């Protein structure tokens, strides 16, 4: 080969490289489809990136939309796509790009995002690579075009002061400081042409109303805020396991392995499934809760600035019982008065007030409702304050729980986890299932909806929700059983049937 031939070949190679670089620069579709390899950890192998339709559509959205919120099922390759686009393609082929990748994990998550970026970069042909000025567990910086990628763990101020061009928040519904963090990164989105991509499965432990991610998704979907909301169900991915259809894979690998609540959270098929708040794991029967909801209406009369709601005034000769779940102002108190003969909840007090005010309301309406047989939850500091206040007020017909060493009556119900889970909640569940209660306060069926039970765990409401109305109803049903002792004082040890003073 002559020198001229060698020069021509080198020129041809340089032209080919230049054309390939230009194709990659101009089209992320081309770059991904031809050069990107990712790791298939489930099968322990390196695989060519799959140009599946929903991933190609997302690339188009990355190019055209400033803000995107992606609600998704697990294992759709969204994190790999985001790392490949914002963590590799964008900074590799464009100058002065600052990409920010935020992980939901406080430890190790950001390293995983950088690892995915490096995995893709390391498998590119040499002519597409650039020299690095920084390559650490949290940062990749390209020296020849002043672009870099920064990965951070989830903290309230993560990314503050970082002039980002592209931000990706991975599994946002699991970020413990998602909303606080948004306040620090939103200025960089609002002030220029930066883009924000949020993606997540649903976190069933966070109520939908309190989920920063879900609220952004819903508002984008309705047009209340700018951006594009996208839902991707588990069927979007065309292949899962070799030799199995989608339905076979789901039936064998998912339905048989995971409880319903986990499938709802991690493998939703429809947007309705995705947005449902633990629909399949409600502790209380849905039909019974809906029966209560249909009977709800605004109270004809209120007191204490609307905090006390009255649906029926006391009837002469009727017997009533009442129960108070107190508070000291940090969370709502709940008190209810039940007509023993009709099982109708005729009056409810609900709201945030100090313990002394709880006691004042409870004493007043116990007297109004024919000196109702009454009890309160003693557990906690608020219960102790209420106990003293009711004693000072001389509240009548208090339920006696025992005798002290100095021969004085003891009052108040200690609602241990065992009592709550073995007596109060099952008793309330049975009453709701058999439609034995008449309830008109609309917040009660809402709270009943929130209580869920995961397999192998005790019932609970999501983080950010309260169960004060549930405890109040459970307490009412427990003491209602004892009202046959009207007119006599029964002093017994704690844990057995109690009577009136």
C-alpha positions in Angstrom: 0.0 0.0 0.0 1.4 3.3 -1.0 1.6 6.4 1.2 -1.1 8.0 -0.9 -3.4 5.0 -0.4 -2.8 5.0 3.3 -3.6 8.7 3.5 -6.8 8.1 1.5 -7.8 5.3 3.9 -7.1 7.5 6.9 -9.1 10.3 5.4 -12.0 7.9 4.7 -11.9 6.6 8.3 -11.9 10.2 9.6 -14.8 11.1 7.4 -16.7 7.9 8.6 -15.9 8.8 12.3 -17.0 12.4 11.7 -20.3 11.2 10.1 -21.0 8.7 12.9 -20.4 11.4 15.5 -22.7 13.8 13.7 -25.4 11.1 13.4 -25.1 10.4 17.2 -25.1 14.1 18.0 -28.1 14.8 15.8 -30.2 11.8 16.9 -30.3 10.1 20.3 -32.4 7.5 18.6 -29.5 6.6 16.4 -27.0 6.7 19.3 -29.1 4.4 21.5 -30.1 1.9 18.8 -26.5 1.5 17.5 -24.1 2.0 20.4 -25.8 1.6 23.8 -25.4 -1.6 25.8 -26.9 -2.1 29.2 -26.7 -4.7 31.9 -29.3 -7.4 32.3 -28.7 -8.2 36.0 -31.5 -10.8 36.2 -29.8 -12.9 33.6 -26.3 -11.8 34.4 -25.4 -10.6 30.9 -24.7 -7.6 28.8 -27.5 -6.8 26.3 -28.0 -4.4 23.4 -30.4 -1.7 24.4 -33.9 -2.6 23.2 -35.5 0.0 20.9 -39.0 -0.6 22.3 -41.7 1.8 21.2 -42.4 3.3 24.6 -38.7 4.0 25.1 -38.4 5.7 21.7 -41.5 7.8 22.6 -39.8 8.8 25.8 -36.7 10.0 24.0 -38.9 12.2 21.8 -40.5 13.6 24.9 -37.0 14.2 26.5 -36.3 16.3 23.4 -39.5 18.3 23.3 -40.8 18.7 26.8 -39.4 20.7 29.6 -41.0 18.8 32.5 -42.1 15.2 32.4 -43.6 13.0 35.1 -43.6 9.3 34.4 -45.7 6.9 36.5 -44.6 3.4 35.8 -44.4 -0.2 36.7 -41.1 -1.8 37.7 -38.4 -3.0 35.4 -39.2 -1.0 32.3 -35.7 0.3 31.7 -36.5 3.9 32.6 -33.5 4.5 34.8 -31.2 3.1 32.1 -32.8 5.3 29.5 -32.5 8.4 31.7 -28.9 7.7 32.5 -28.1 7.0 28.9 -29.8 10.2 27.7 -29.1 12.7 30.4 -26.0 11.1 31.8 -24.2 10.1 28.6 -25.7 11.3 25.3 -26.4 14.9 26.3 -23.1 15.7 28.0 -21.0 13.6 25.7 -22.2 15.2 22.5 -23.0 18.7 23.7 -20.8 21.4 25.4 -21.4 23.0 28.8 -24.1 20.5 29.9 -24.7 20.0 33.6 -26.8 16.9 34.2 -28.1 16.2 37.7 -29.2 12.7 38.7 -31.0 12.3 42.1 -31.5 9.0 43.8 -34.2 8.2 46.3 -31.7 6.3 48.5 -29.7 8.3 51.0 -26.9 5.7 50.8 -25.6 4.1 47.6 -28.4 5.2 45.2 -26.4 8.0 43.5 -23.5 5.6 43.0 -25.8 3.2 41.2 -26.9 5.9 38.7 -23.3 6.9 38.0 -22.4 3.2 37.6 -25.1 2.9 34.9 -23.7 5.9 33.1 -20.2 4.5 33.2 -21.4 1.1 32.1 -22.7 2.6 28.9 -19.6 4.8 28.4 -17.2 2.0 28.8 -18.8 0.0 26.0 -18.8 2.8 23.5 -16.2 2.6 20.6 -13.1 4.7 21.4 -13.9 7.2 18.7 -17.0 8.3 20.5 -15.4 8.6 23.9 -14.0 11.8 25.4 -11.2 12.2 28.0 -12.5 12.6 31.5 -11.3 15.3 34.0 -13.3 13.6 36.8 -14.6 10.0 37.2 -15.7 9.3 40.8 -18.6 7.6 42.5 -20.7 10.7 42.2 -19.4 12.6 39.2 -18.4 12.2 35.6 -16.8 15.3 33.9 -15.7 15.5 30.3 -12.5 17.7 29.9 -12.8 18.6 26.2 -16.3 20.1 26.3 -16.8 21.2 29.9 -19.9 19.0 30.4 -20.4 16.9 33.5 -22.8 14.6 35.3 -23.4 14.8 39.1 -25.3 12.2 41.0 -26.6 13.0 44.5 -28.5 11.1 47.2 -31.9 12.3 48.3 -31.6 15.2 50.8 -33.7 18.3 51.2 -31.1 20.5 49.6 -29.6 18.1 47.1 -28.7 20.1 43.9 -29.1 23.5 45.6 -27.0 26.0 43.7 -26.2 23.6 40.9 -26.9 25.2 37.5 -28.4 22.1 35.9 -29.3 21.6 32.2 -31.1 18.3 32.8 -32.4 16.8 36.1 -33.6 13.3 36.6 -35.3 12.3 39.9 -35.4 8.5 40.1 -38.2 6.7 42.0 -39.4 10.1 43.2 -42.3 8.7 45.3 -39.7 7.1 47.5 -37.7 10.3 48.0 -38.1 11.2 51.7 -37.5 14.9 50.9 -39.1 15.1 47.5 -41.1 18.3 48.0 -38.5 20.1 50.0 -35.9 19.2 47.4 -38.1 20.5 44.6 -37.9 24.0 46.1 -34.1 24.0 45.7 -33.9 22.6 42.2 -36.9 24.4 40.7 -35.1 27.8 40.2 -32.7 26.2 37.7 -35.7 24.8 35.8 -37.7 28.0 35.9 -34.8 30.4 34.9 -33.6 28.8 31.7 -34.0 26.0 29.3 -33.3 23.2 31.8 -35.4 20.1 31.8 -36.8 18.0 34.6 -37.8 14.3 34.4 -39.4 12.6 37.3 -40.1 8.8 37.3 -41.5 6.5 39.9 -43.6 3.6 40.9 -46.2 4.3 43.6 -45.2 4.3 47.2 -48.2 2.7 49.0 -47.1 4.0 52.4 -47.6 7.6 51.4 -51.2 8.9 51.0 -51.9 10.1 47.5 -52.7 13.6 48.8 -49.3 13.9 50.5 -47.3 12.4 47.6 -45.3 15.2 45.9 -44.8 12.9 42.9 -48.4 11.8 42.5 -49.7 15.3 42.9 -47.4 16.6 40.2 -48.5 13.7 38.0 -52.2 14.4 38.6 -51.8 18.2 38.0 -49.8 17.7 34.8 -52.5 15.2 33.6 -55.2 17.8 34.2 -53.3 20.7 32.8 -53.1 22.5 36.2 -49.3 22.8 35.8 -47.1 22.7 32.7 -45.5 19.5 31.6 -46.3 16.0 30.3 -47.6 13.1 32.5 -47.0 9.7 31.1 -48.1 6.3 32.5 -46.3 3.1 31.6 -47.9 -0.2 32.7 -46.2 -3.5 33.0 -47.4 -4.7 29.6 -45.4 -1.9 27.8 -42.3 -4.0 27.9 -42.7 -6.5 25.0 -40.5 -9.3 26.5 -39.8 -10.4 30.1 -38.6 -14.0 30.1 -37.5 -16.2 27.2 -40.0 -18.8 26.3 -42.9 -17.2 28.2 -45.7 -14.9 27.0 -46.5 -11.7 28.9 -49.5 -13.3 30.6 -47.5 -16.5 31.5 -44.8 -14.4 33.0 -47.2 -12.3 35.0 -49.1 -15.4 36.2 -46.1 -17.4 37.2 -43.5 -14.8 38.3 -45.7 -12.1 39.8 -49.2 -13.3 40.8 -47.9 -16.3 42.6 -45.0 -14.5 44.3 -46.3 -11.2 45.5 -49.3 -10.0 47.6 -52.0 -7.9 45.9 -50.8 -4.6 47.6 -47.3 -5.1 46.2 -48.6 -5.9 42.7 -50.7 -2.7 42.8 -47.6 -0.6 43.8 -45.0 -2.2 41.5 -46.8 -3.8 38.6 -49.9 -1.7 37.8 -51.4 -2.4 34.4 -53.6 0.7 34.0 -53.4 4.3 35.2 -56.4 3.6 37.4 -54.4 0.9 39.2 -51.4 3.2 39.4 -53.4 6.0 41.1 -55.5 3.8 43.4 -54.7 4.2 47.0 -54.2 0.6 48.3 -57.6 -0.3 46.8 -56.9 -4.0 47.1 -55.6 -3.9 50.6 -58.3 -2.0 52.4 -58.7 -3.4 56.0 -62.4 -2.5 56.1 -64.8 -4.0 53.6 -65.4 -1.6 50.7 -69.1 -2.4 50.4 -69.6 -1.6 54.1 -67.6 1.7 53.8 -69.5 2.7 50.7 -72.8 2.0 52.6 -71.6 4.5 55.3 -70.6 7.0 52.6 -74.0 7.0 51.0 -75.5 8.1 54.4 -73.3 11.1 54.9 -74.5 14.7 54.9 -73.8 18.0 56.5 -74.9 18.3 60.1 -77.9 20.5 60.7 -76.3 22.1 63.7 -72.7 22.8 64.8 -70.8 24.1 67.9 -67.3 25.3 68.7 -66.8 27.0 65.4 -68.0 23.9 63.5 -65.8 21.5 65.3 -68.7 19.8 67.0 -71.2 18.4 64.5 -74.7 17.5 65.6 -77.1 15.3 63.5 -79.6 14.6 66.2 -80.3 16.2 69.6 -80.7 14.0 72.6 -84.0 12.2 73.0 -85.6 12.0 76.5 -85.2 8.5 77.9 -82.6 7.4 75.4 -79.3 6.0 76.5 -76.0 7.1 74.9 -72.4 6.2 75.1 -69.4 8.3 74.1 -65.7 7.8 73.5 -62.8 10.3 73.2 -59.5 9.9 71.4 -57.8 13.0 72.8 -55.0 15.2 71.4 -52.9 18.0 72.6 -53.2 20.0 69.4 -50.6 18.4 67.2 -53.1 16.0 65.6 -56.9 15.9 65.6 -59.0 14.7 68.6 -62.1 12.6 67.9 -65.1 12.2 70.1 -68.4 10.5 69.3 -71.8 10.1 70.9 -73.7 7.0 69.9 -77.4 6.3 70.4 -77.3 2.8 72.0 -80.8 1.8 70.8 -80.3 2.8 67.1 -76.5 2.5 66.6 -76.6 6.0 65.2 -73.6 8.3 65.6 -75.6 11.4 66.5 -72.7 13.8 67.4 -69.0 14.1 66.5 -66.3 16.4 67.7 -63.2 16.4 65.5 -60.3 18.9 65.1 -57.0 20.1 66.5 -57.4 21.5 70.0 -55.5 21.2 73.3 -56.3 18.4 75.7 -58.1 20.8 78.2 -60.5 21.9 75.4 -61.1 18.2 74.4 -62.1 17.6 78.0 -64.4 20.7 78.1 -66.2 19.6 74.9 -66.4 16.0 76.1 -67.8 16.9 79.5 -70.4 19.4 78.0 -71.8 17.0 75.5 -71.7 14.0 77.8 -74.1 16.0 80.0 -76.2 17.1 77.1 -76.7 13.5 75.9 -78.4 12.3 79.0 -75.2 11.8 81.0 -73.9 9.4 78.5 -71.7 6.4 79.6 -68.3 7.7 78.6 -64.7 6.6 78.2 -61.5 8.1 76.7 -58.1 6.8 75.6 -55.7 7.3 78.4 -52.5 6.4 76.4 -50.1 9.3 76.1 -49.7 12.8 77.7 -52.9 14.1 76.2 -54.8 11.3 77.9 -53.4 12.0 81.3 -54.3 15.7 80.9 -57.9 14.8 79.9 -58.2 12.4 82.8 -57.3 15.2 85.3 -59.6 17.7 83.5 -62.6 15.4 83.6 -62.0 14.7 87.3 -61.8 18.5 88.0 -65.0 19.0 86.0 -66.8 16.2 87.8 -67.9 14.5 84.6 -70.7 12.0 85.4 -71.1 8.4 84.3 -67.4 7.8 83.7 -66.4 4.2 83.0 -64.4 2.8 85.9 -61.4 0.7 85.0 -60.1 -0.2 88.4 -59.4 0.8 92.0 -56.2 2.5 93.1 -54.3 1.6 96.2 -55.9 4.5 98.1 -59.3 3.1 97.1 -60.1 5.7 94.4 -61.6 4.9 91.0 -59.3 4.6 88.0 -60.4 5.9 84.6 -59.3 5.8 81.0 -58.7 3.0 78.5 -55.1 2.0 77.7 -55.3 1.1 74.0 -52.4 -1.2 73.6 -51.5 -2.6 70.2 -53.0 -5.9 71.3 -56.3 -4.4 72.3 -56.4 -2.2 69.1 -55.6 -5.1 66.8 -57.4 -8.0 68.6 -60.5 -6.2 69.8 -61.2 -2.7 68.6 -60.4 -3.0 64.9 -62.0 -6.5 64.4 -65.1 -5.3 66.3 -65.4 -2.3 64.1 -64.7 -4.3 61.0 -67.5 -6.7 61.9 -70.0 -3.8 62.5 -69.1 -2.1 59.2 -69.2 -5.4 57.2 -72.7 -6.1 58.6 -73.9 -2.5 58.1 -74.8 -2.1 61.8 -73.8 1.5 62.2 -75.5 4.7 61.0 -72.8 7.4 60.4 -73.2 10.7 58.7 -69.8 12.3 59.1 -68.0 12.1 55.7 -64.5 12.1 57.1 -65.1 8.7 58.7 -65.5 6.7 55.5 -62.5 8.5 54.1 -60.4 7.5 57.1 -61.7 3.9 56.9 -60.5 3.8 53.2 -57.0 4.8 54.3 -56.5 1.9 56.7 -54.7 -1.0 55.0 -53.2 -4.2 56.0 -50.2 -5.8 54.2 -49.8 -9.5 54.4 -48.0 -10.5 57.6 -48.4 -7.0 59.1 -50.8 -5.2 61.4 -53.4 -2.7 60.0 -52.2 0.9 59.7 -53.0 4.1 57.9 -50.4 5.6 55.5 -47.7 8.0 56.7 -49.3 11.4 57.0 -52.8 10.1 57.7 -54.6 9.9 61.1 -56.7 7.1 62.6 -58.4 9.1 65.4 -61.9 8.6 64.1 -61.2 4.9 63.7 -60.0 4.6 67.3 -63.1 6.6 68.4 -65.5 4.2 66.7 -63.6 1.2 68.0 -63.8 2.5 71.5 -67.5 3.3 71.2 -68.3 -0.3 70.2 -66.2 -1.7 73.0 -67.9 0.3 75.8 -71.4 0.0 74.2 -71.3 -3.7 75.3 -71.2 -2.6 78.9 -74.2 -0.3 79.0 -76.4 -3.0 80.4 -74.8 -2.1 83.8 -76.7 1.3 83.9 -77.6 2.4 87.3 -75.0 0.4 89.2 -71.4 1.0 90.0 -69.0 -1.9 89.1 -65.4 -1.5 90.2 -63.2 -4.2 88.7 -59.7 -4.8 87.7 -58.4 -3.5 84.3 -59.1 -5.7 81.3 -62.6 -7.0 82.4 -66.0 -5.6 81.9 -66.5 -2.2 83.5 -69.6 -0.3 84.6 -70.9 3.1 85.6 -70.0 5.2 88.5 
